[in-house]
Amino acid sequence: MFFDDERSQRLRPQILTELVGEYMNDAERAQLYGLPPTTRIRQRAKVVSPEHLTLGDHVWIGEGAVLDASGGLEIGEHTSIGLNTLIFTHSSWLANMTLSNHSGSDLIERKPVKIGKGCFIGGLVVIMPGVTIGDFATVQPNSVVAKDVPERSLVAGNPARVFQRYDEEYIQGEVARVQEENERRRKLAEERGDAPSWGAPAGSFDKKSD
């Protein structure tokens, strides 16, 4: 049985879009959802109220992530949202406490979330309403972010707290380290005849076997 009320008519297109999206790749799915062309959104990810979502270029959204944009959600360029991460911009707490948890309740509280550019949000993270995460921040997996995160910092835990701060010099040092290691692996892969056609080499590259 399908209801024909206003709420059902409003929700049905979103349900059908998500169903069709399951048969697409991550770039096709982003286009179906009307997201920027450089967005990649993986299977089972869900966007609530996409009309209130603002994305920068090259945002990656992992499997099973739920982005609640009903209260306003902004994600900067080159930011990744880990698998099964939950971002909330609304709370029904007061509606529950007063037995007013009906559709359209006036006791739903909405607060926008802003995530800066160049951020890495690990898997299974929970971000609470009203939080601002600064540019180039890292949130470790399984963290609960209930307050603002400074830029260029690493936070972890429940509730998440700052464990490390890093500057551009540190990042460039890490860039050099990873590129040097990938070049070593690429040469070994070429010698073995299994060099990748694109991206960083994968597999076993134990230095003891050099």
C-alpha positions as CSV (number, residue, x, y, z in Angstrom):
1,M,0.0,0.0,0.0
2,F,1.3,3.5,-0.9
3,F,0.0,6.6,0.9
4,D,-1.0,9.6,-1.1
5,D,-0.6,12.3,1.5
6,E,1.6,15.3,1.2
7,R,4.5,13.9,3.2
8,S,4.6,10.7,1.2
9,Q,4.5,12.6,-2.1
10,R,7.4,14.7,-0.8
11,L,9.5,11.8,0.3
12,R,8.8,9.4,-2.6
13,P,11.2,11.1,-5.2
14,Q,14.1,10.9,-2.7
15,I,13.4,7.2,-2.0
16,L,13.3,6.4,-5.8
17,T,16.5,8.4,-6.4
18,E,18.3,6.5,-3.7
19,L,17.1,3.2,-5.2
20,V,18.3,4.1,-8.7
21,G,21.6,5.4,-7.3
22,E,22.5,2.0,-5.9
23,Y,23.1,0.7,-9.4
24,M,25.5,3.6,-10.3
25,N,29.2,4.2,-9.7
26,D,30.2,7.0,-7.3
27,A,30.6,9.7,-9.9
28,E,27.3,8.8,-11.6
29,R,25.5,8.8,-8.3
30,A,26.8,12.3,-7.5
31,Q,25.4,13.5,-10.8
32,L,22.0,11.9,-10.1
33,Y,21.9,13.7,-6.7
34,G,22.8,17.0,-8.3
35,L,26.1,17.3,-6.5
36,P,29.2,19.0,-8.1
37,P,30.7,17.0,-11.0
38,T,33.9,16.2,-9.0
39,T,32.0,14.7,-6.1
40,R,32.3,10.9,-5.5
41,I,29.6,9.4,-3.3
42,R,29.7,5.7,-2.5
43,Q,27.0,3.1,-2.1
44,R,24.4,3.4,0.7
45,A,25.4,7.0,1.5
46,K,22.4,9.2,2.1
47,V,21.9,13.0,2.0
48,V,18.9,14.4,4.0
49,S,17.6,17.7,2.6
50,P,20.2,18.0,-0.2
51,E,18.8,21.4,-1.0
52,H,20.6,22.7,2.1
53,L,23.9,21.0,1.3
54,T,26.9,23.0,-0.1
55,L,29.9,21.1,-1.3
56,G,33.3,22.2,-2.6
57,D,35.1,20.4,-5.4
58,H,36.6,16.9,-5.0
59,V,34.6,15.9,-1.9
60,W,34.5,12.1,-1.2
61,I,31.6,10.6,0.7
62,G,32.1,7.0,2.0
63,E,29.8,4.0,2.1
64,G,26.9,4.3,4.5
65,A,27.6,7.9,5.5
66,V,24.5,9.9,6.4
67,L,24.7,13.6,5.8
68,D,21.8,15.4,7.5
69,A,21.7,18.8,5.8
70,S,18.3,19.8,7.1
71,G,19.8,22.5,9.3
72,G,22.4,23.5,6.8
73,L,25.6,21.7,5.9
74,E,28.7,23.0,4.2
75,I,31.7,20.8,3.3
76,G,34.8,22.4,1.8
77,E,36.9,21.3,-1.2
78,H,39.1,18.2,-1.1
79,T,37.5,16.9,2.1
80,S,36.7,13.2,2.7
81,I,33.8,11.9,4.8
82,G,34.5,8.4,6.1
83,L,32.3,5.3,5.7
84,N,29.3,5.1,8.1
85,T,30.0,8.6,9.4
86,L,26.9,10.5,10.7
87,I,26.6,14.3,10.5
88,F,23.7,15.7,12.3
89,T,22.3,19.3,11.9
90,H,19.1,18.8,13.8
91,S,17.9,17.2,17.1
92,S,14.5,15.9,18.3
93,W,15.6,15.7,21.9
94,L,13.1,18.2,23.2
95,A,10.3,16.8,21.1
96,N,11.0,13.4,22.7
97,M,11.2,14.8,26.2
98,T,7.8,16.5,25.8
99,L,6.0,13.6,23.9
100,S,5.8,15.9,20.8
101,N,7.8,13.7,18.4
102,H,5.4,13.9,15.6
103,S,6.1,14.8,11.9
104,G,6.6,18.6,11.6
105,S,7.1,19.1,15.3
106,D,7.9,22.7,16.2
107,L,10.3,21.4,18.9
108,I,12.9,20.2,16.4
109,E,16.1,22.2,16.8
110,R,18.3,22.9,13.8
111,K,21.9,24.1,13.8
112,P,24.3,24.2,10.8
113,V,27.5,22.3,10.5
114,K,30.5,23.6,8.6
115,I,33.5,21.4,7.7
116,G,36.4,23.2,6.1
117,K,38.6,22.4,3.1
118,G,41.2,19.7,3.0
119,C,39.7,17.8,6.0
120,F,39.9,14.1,6.7
121,I,36.9,12.8,8.6
122,G,37.5,9.1,9.5
123,G,35.0,6.3,9.4
124,L,32.3,5.8,12.1
125,V,32.6,9.5,13.2
126,V,29.6,11.3,14.7
127,I,29.4,15.1,14.2
128,M,26.8,16.9,16.3
129,P,24.7,19.9,15.3
130,G,26.3,23.3,15.3
131,V,29.9,22.1,15.0
132,T,32.5,23.9,12.9
133,I,35.6,21.9,11.8
134,G,38.5,24.1,10.6
135,D,40.4,23.7,7.4
136,F,42.9,20.8,7.1
137,A,41.6,19.1,10.3
138,T,41.7,15.4,10.9
139,V,39.1,13.5,12.9
140,Q,40.1,10.0,13.8
141,P,37.7,7.1,13.3
142,N,35.1,6.4,16.0
143,S,35.2,9.9,17.4
144,V,32.2,12.0,18.5
145,V,32.7,15.6,17.7
146,A,30.5,17.8,19.9
147,K,32.4,21.1,19.8
148,D,34.4,23.1,17.3
149,V,37.7,21.7,15.9
150,P,40.6,24.1,15.3
151,E,42.2,24.1,11.8
152,R,45.3,22.0,11.2
153,S,44.6,19.8,14.2
154,L,44.0,16.1,14.9
155,V,41.2,15.2,17.2
156,A,40.0,11.8,18.5
157,G,37.9,10.3,21.2
158,N,34.4,10.6,22.7
159,P,34.1,13.5,23.1
160,A,36.8,14.3,20.6
161,R,39.7,16.4,21.9
162,V,42.9,17.8,20.2
163,F,45.9,15.4,20.3
164,Q,48.1,17.1,17.7
165,R,48.5,20.3,15.8
166,Y,50.5,20.5,12.5
167,D,51.7,23.2,10.2
168,E,52.5,23.3,6.4
169,E,56.1,22.3,7.0
170,Y,54.9,19.0,8.7
171,I,52.5,18.3,5.9
172,Q,55.2,18.8,3.2
173,G,57.5,16.5,5.1
174,E,54.8,13.8,5.0
175,V,54.3,14.5,1.3
176,A,58.0,13.9,0.6
177,R,58.0,10.7,2.7
178,V,54.9,9.1,1.0
179,Q,56.1,10.1,-2.5
180,E,59.5,8.6,-1.9
181,E,58.0,5.4,-0.6
182,N,55.6,5.1,-3.5
183,E,58.4,5.7,-6.0
184,R,60.4,2.9,-4.4
185,R,57.3,0.6,-4.6
186,R,56.6,1.6,-8.2
187,K,60.1,0.6,-9.3
188,L,59.8,-2.8,-7.5
189,A,56.4,-3.3,-9.2
190,E,57.9,-2.5,-12.6
191,E,60.7,-5.0,-12.0
192,R,58.1,-7.6,-11.1
193,G,55.9,-6.7,-14.0
194,D,52.8,-5.8,-12.0
195,A,53.1,-2.0,-12.0
196,P,49.7,-0.2,-11.6
197,S,48.3,1.8,-14.6
198,W,47.4,4.6,-12.2
199,G,47.5,5.4,-8.5
200,A,49.8,4.3,-5.8
201,P,51.2,0.7,-5.9
202,A,49.5,-1.8,-3.7
203,G,50.7,-5.2,-2.4
204,S,53.7,-6.4,-0.4
205,F,56.9,-4.3,-0.6
206,D,58.8,-5.4,2.4
207,K,62.1,-3.5,2.5
208,K,63.9,-6.7,3.6
209,S,63.3,-8.1,0.1
210,D,65.0,-5.2,-1.7
